[in-house]
């Protein structure tokens, strides 16, 4: 069932930068009242200020259920939540055995735990009203594992699987859940990475698909859309073949290469 965005209450996590920022702006243009959540309030407030009176910024740590609950309560002051976009996420890169365990667990808590918490907080009221739409931003890494970003891949696999399972549970309702699966997006998360030859999108491309999903409610959307068949490659061929291909293109070396830009992003996410 489609959700009309005119006058709707929409919540976006990770809304201070990248995909979240573009999504908040796009939802506001479509007529929604937008609550912009981010662990860094400054960037979220800047986005809200630029949008105007239909946007509000609130600090939220999606990995903290109490913080997320306060974010939801702030949204409910505007009215019932019609749309939730679980977008907040980070990507730690490096060999699995070389990374700090606490940061690995934090990555899972943000990328997957945040989706669990947000959906658990918002879904009951949507089901009670028999309307609403949730967008969970995953990644094409949910379809094809990425050496050098093992925990990130696992967290995004989890988001896609969680979304699919919940969709099955609520199939008889009018509430919809769309999983968005972008390839590399031109944000801080990929800045500095060697992604030559990888299909890339702009944050506005992802935002456009998120807004469109409020109308069509499709289960999964890849960005760009022509990448959809690629998801079957890893599951459809022997693992050793897939691994040979990844080694041939230097996948791990490319994603774990360090430079000033990637170090700055890794340092910022370590403080998230």
C-alpha positions in Angstrom: 0.0 0.0 0.0 1.4 3.4 -0.9 2.1 6.1 1.6 1.2 9.7 0.7 4.1 12.0 1.7 2.1 15.2 1.7 1.9 16.1 5.4 3.4 12.7 6.4 5.8 12.3 9.4 9.1 10.8 8.2 12.1 9.8 10.3 15.6 9.5 8.8 18.6 8.2 10.7 22.1 9.2 9.6 20.5 12.3 8.2 23.4 14.7 8.6 25.4 13.5 5.6 25.3 11.5 2.4 22.3 9.4 1.7 20.5 10.5 4.8 20.9 14.2 4.0 19.7 13.7 0.4 16.8 11.6 1.6 15.7 14.1 4.2 15.7 16.8 1.6 13.8 14.7 -1.0 11.2 13.8 1.6 10.7 17.4 2.5 10.3 18.4 -1.1 7.6 15.7 -1.4 5.7 17.4 1.4 6.7 15.4 4.4 7.6 16.7 7.9 11.0 15.3 8.5 12.8 14.3 11.7 16.5 14.2 11.0 18.5 12.0 13.3 22.2 11.7 13.5 24.8 10.9 16.2 26.4 14.2 15.3 23.8 16.8 15.9 25.7 19.7 14.1 25.4 18.3 10.6 21.8 17.2 11.2 20.9 20.7 12.4 22.5 22.2 9.3 20.4 20.0 7.1 17.2 20.9 9.1 18.0 24.6 8.9 18.5 24.4 5.2 15.2 22.6 4.7 13.2 25.0 6.9 10.3 24.7 9.3 9.2 21.3 8.1 12.4 19.7 9.4 13.7 19.0 12.9 17.1 17.7 14.0 17.5 15.4 16.9 20.6 13.6 18.1 20.3 9.8 18.0 22.7 6.9 18.6 20.8 4.2 16.8 22.8 1.5 18.6 21.4 2.8 21.9 17.7 1.7 22.3 17.0 4.5 24.9 18.4 7.1 22.5 16.4 5.7 19.6 13.3 5.7 21.8 13.8 9.5 22.5 14.1 10.1 18.8 10.8 8.3 18.1 9.1 10.2 20.9 10.3 13.5 19.4 8.8 12.4 16.1 5.5 11.4 17.7 5.1 15.0 18.9 4.5 15.7 15.2 2.0 12.9 14.8 2.0 9.2 14.0 5.1 8.1 12.1 4.3 7.3 8.5 7.8 6.6 7.2 11.0 5.4 8.9 14.3 5.3 6.9 16.9 3.2 8.7 19.9 4.7 7.0 22.6 5.2 9.7 25.6 3.1 9.0 29.4 2.9 9.0 32.0 0.8 7.1 35.2 -0.2 8.8 37.8 -1.6 6.4 40.8 -3.8 6.9 41.7 -7.4 7.4 39.2 -9.0 9.8 41.9 -10.3 12.2 43.6 -6.9 12.3 40.6 -4.8 13.3 39.7 -3.8 16.8 37.0 -6.1 18.2 35.1 -3.3 20.0 34.9 -1.3 16.8 33.7 -4.4 14.9 30.9 -5.0 17.4 30.1 -1.3 17.3 29.8 -1.6 13.5 27.3 -4.4 13.9 25.4 -2.5 16.6 25.0 0.5 14.3 24.4 -1.2 10.9 22.2 -4.1 12.0 21.3 -3.3 15.6 20.0 0.1 14.7 17.7 -1.4 12.1 16.4 -3.9 14.7 15.8 -1.2 17.3 14.2 1.3 14.9 11.9 -1.2 13.3 10.9 -2.7 16.7 10.1 0.7 18.1 8.0 2.0 15.1 6.5 -1.1 13.5 3.9 -1.9 16.3 2.1 1.5 15.9 2.2 1.1 12.1 0.6 -2.3 12.3 -2.0 -0.9 14.7 -2.9 1.8 12.2 -2.5 -0.7 9.3 -0.4 1.8 7.4 3.2 2.9 7.2 6.4 2.3 5.3 9.9 1.4 6.5 13.0 1.7 4.3 16.1 -0.2 5.4 19.3 0.9 3.6 21.5 -2.1 3.1 24.1 -2.5 0.3 25.0 -4.7 -2.6 27.4 -6.1 -0.1 24.3 -7.9 1.2 24.4 -9.9 -2.0 28.2 -10.3 -2.6 30.7 -10.5 0.2 33.5 -7.9 0.3 36.9 -9.1 1.5 38.4 -6.3 3.6 35.0 -5.3 4.8 33.8 -8.6 6.4 31.8 -7.2 9.3 30.2 -4.6 7.1 29.2 -7.3 4.6 27.8 -9.4 7.4 25.8 -6.5 8.9 24.2 -5.7 5.5 23.4 -9.4 4.9 21.7 -9.2 8.2 19.7 -6.1 7.3 18.5 -7.7 4.0 17.6 -11.0 5.8 15.8 -9.2 8.7 13.8 -7.1 6.3 12.7 -10.2 4.3 11.7 -12.1 7.4 9.6 -9.3 8.8 8.0 -8.7 5.4 6.8 -12.3 5.6 5.5 -11.8 9.1 3.4 -8.8 8.2 2.4 -9.8 4.7 -1.3 -9.6 5.4 -1.0 -5.9 6.6 -0.8 -2.7 4.6 2.6 -1.9 6.1 5.5 -2.2 3.7 9.2 -2.6 4.1 11.7 -1.9 1.3 15.3 -2.9 1.4 17.5 -0.5 -0.7 20.7 -2.1 -2.0 23.1 0.5 -3.4 26.4 -0.2 -5.1 29.2 2.2 -4.2 27.7 5.7 -3.4 29.7 8.9 -3.6 29.8 9.6 0.1 32.4 9.8 2.9 32.0 6.0 3.3 33.6 5.4 -0.1 35.8 8.5 -0.4 39.4 7.5 -0.9 38.6 3.9 -1.8 39.8 2.5 -5.1 36.4 1.7 -6.7 37.5 2.0 -10.3 35.1 -0.2 -12.4 32.5 -0.3 -9.7 29.1 1.1 -10.6 28.6 4.3 -8.5 25.6 6.4 -7.6 25.0 9.8 -6.1 23.2 10.2 -2.7 20.4 11.9 -4.7 20.0 8.7 -6.7 19.4 6.7 -3.6 17.1 9.3 -2.1 15.0 9.3 -5.3 14.5 5.5 -5.0 13.7 5.8 -1.3 11.0 8.4 -2.0 9.7 6.3 -4.9 9.5 3.2 -2.6 6.9 5.0 -0.5 4.6 4.8 -3.5 5.4 1.3 -4.9 6.5 -0.5 -1.7 8.6 -3.1 -3.5 10.5 -5.5 -1.3 14.0 -4.8 -2.7 15.4 -2.1 -4.9 19.0 -2.1 -6.2 20.7 1.1 -7.2 21.4 1.3 -10.0 18.5 -1.0 -10.9 20.4 -2.9 -13.7 22.6 -4.4 -11.0 19.7 -6.6 -9.7 20.9 -9.8 -11.5 24.4 -9.4 -10.1 23.1 -10.5 -6.7 22.7 -14.0 -7.9 26.3 -14.4 -9.0 27.8 -15.2 -5.6 25.1 -17.6 -4.6 24.9 -19.2 -8.1 28.6 -20.1 -8.6 31.0 -22.2 -6.6 32.7 -20.2 -3.9 36.2 -20.9 -5.3 35.3 -19.3 -8.6 33.9 -16.2 -6.9 37.1 -15.9 -4.8 39.3 -16.2 -7.9 37.5 -13.4 -9.5 37.8 -11.2 -6.4 41.6 -11.9 -6.2 41.9 -11.2 -9.9 40.5 -7.7 -9.5 42.4 -7.1 -6.3 39.2 -6.6 -4.3 40.8 -6.7 -0.8 43.8 -4.6 -1.6 41.6 -2.0 -3.2 39.2 -1.7 -0.3 41.8 -1.8 2.4 44.3 0.7 0.9 45.0 3.5 3.3 45.4 7.2 2.5 44.6 10.5 4.2 40.9 10.4 3.1 40.2 6.9 4.3 42.1 7.4 7.5 40.0 10.5 8.3 36.8 8.5 7.7 38.0 5.6 9.8 39.0 8.0 12.6 35.6 9.6 12.6 33.6 6.4 12.6 35.7 5.1 15.5 34.2 8.0 17.5 30.7 7.3 16.4 
